[in-house]
Amino acid sequence: MGHAPDVFASLPGDLLLTVKVKEHAHFKRDEKNISSEVPLTLLEAIQGATITVNTVYGPVTFNSPPGVCSGDT
């Protein structure tokens, strides 16, 4: 129930809002999760690499260990 001030001689009522979230160019939202895709070459996946990942809080440097594409997940 909303609040009806004494100035208005009416009953309190409900306020219903619909919020639409616009799609972002780099991030994808799935429920409460936010993700993005970062390209990684085959050579970087095999040998390991230091890559910069953009996050909602700014860029973060990430060390990708060698062999991330070996199928050991």
Residue pairs with C-beta under 8 A, 6 or more apart in sequence:
1 12
1 13
1 14
2 12
2 13
2 14
2 15
3 12
4 10
4 11
4 12
4 13
21 29
26 36
26 54
27 34
27 35
27 36
27 56
28 34
28 35
28 36
34 56
36 53
36 54
36 55
38 51
38 53
40 49
40 51
40 64
40 68
42 69
44 51
44 64
45 64
45 67
45 68
45 69
46 66
46 67
46 69
47 66
48 63
48 64
48 65
48 66
48 67
48 68
49 63
49 64
50 61
50 62
50 63
50 64
51 61
51 62
51 64
52 59
52 60
52 61
52 62
53 59
53 60
53 61
53 62
54 60
